[in-house]
Amino acid sequence: MDCRKVDEAEARAVLRTGRLDPARSRDDGPCPSHAIEGPGSDGHRLRVVFAACPAETRLVTAIDLDQDWACACD
């Protein structure tokens, strides 16, 4: 998330207020993933992917849809 300039507060806000993208979500395996899109703190469009595991919700990735950051996220 750091290399894409997305912080935890933005990811949490998108989870609360964003819109589910069913085409980018998956319902297979033990932790179904949900792609949710919404605005970041400065208005840029974000897509965050969360995995809904039985004991917790995990952040899989966060993507800035308005800018292609030139970095390798490990």
N, C-alpha and C positions, 0 to 999 in steps of 0.2 A: 504494500500500500504506500510505503514511503516514496518509492521511486515514481509513483503515479500521482503523488501529491494529494492523497486522500487520507484523512485522519479518522480515528475511531468515532469521533462525534458525528462526522458526516455519514459514515456507514450506518450507525445506529439510527440516525434521522431518516435515512432512506428506508431502512427496515420498518420503521414506524409509519411513514407517510407515503412511501413509494407505491408504484403500480407493478403487480406481478406480470412477468412476461412468460406466458405458458410455453411458448415455442423454445425458450432457452432454459426451461426448468426440466428436471428429470425426477421420475418417481420410481427409480429402481435402486436396489441395494438397501442396506440397513439405514442409510441416512439420505433420504430424498433431498435433492437440492432445488432451491427456489431462486430464480433470477428476478431481482426487483430493481426497477428503474425509478429515479427521481432526481430532483435538483440537489446539487452540492451547496455549500455555504455561500459561494460567490456566483451561483446561478448556473454553473456548468452541469451538464447532464452526466449522471453516474449510473452504472449498473453494478450492483453488489450481488454476489451469489452466496447464499447461506445454506448450510446443510443442517437439516432438522433431524438430529440424532435423538435416540430415546432419552438420554440423560442430560443433553445440552444442545444448544444451537451453536454451530461453528461458522465462522466467516471463512469462506473458501477463497474469494478474490474480490477485488474492487477495480472497476475499469472506468476511466474518464472517457466518455463517448465523444467529447468535443476536441480532445487533443491526443495525439499519438506520441506518448513520451518515449524518447530514445534512451531506454535503459533496459537492462536484463534483470528481471525480478527473479530471485532465487527462492 
